[in-house]
Amino acid sequence: MDTSAIINVALIIVAVWFLYSRLAPTKGLRTLSYKDFGQELQSHKNPILIDVREAGEFYTGHIPGAINIPMSQLKNKVFEIPKDKNVYLYCRSGMRSKQAAGILSKQGYTQMAQLQGGIMAWQGKIKK
C-alpha cells in the first residue's frame, strides 16, 4: 500500500468517527418535539430546565422557568444540577444541548431530554 492510500484510509476513518460522534445517541438522553417537551415540563414536579446558550442569547428570550448555564460554563457548574431530577435541555437549534447531555451523561446523569430543534422549534411562551 502506498502512502497516498494510507492517508486516504486515515482520512476516511477520521471522517466516519467525526460523523458518528456528532450523530450518535447520547446515553440517557431523549429528544422530544416541542409539544412533548412542553407537556413533560408541565407534568413533572420541579423539572430542571436548562438553557445552555450564552447569556446574551438567553436574555433575548427563553422558556419561562429556565435557568441559564451556558455550555462554556457547564463543566464548572455541573454540581448545581441535581442528579435525581428530570433534566430538560435546550439551546438554539439542538446541537449544544446534545453536547451538554454528553457532558452530563459522563457525570452520571440518566434522566435527560432535549428540545428537538432547540428554541427555534419552540412554539410555547417565551420570556424576555
Secondary structure, 3 states (H helix, E strand, C coil): CCHHHHHHHHHHHHHHHHHHHHHCCCCCEEEECHHHHHHHHHHCCCCEEEECCCHHHHCCCECCCCEECCHHHHHHHHHHCCCCCCEEEECCCCHHHHHHHHHHHHCCCCCEEEECCHHHCCCCCCEC
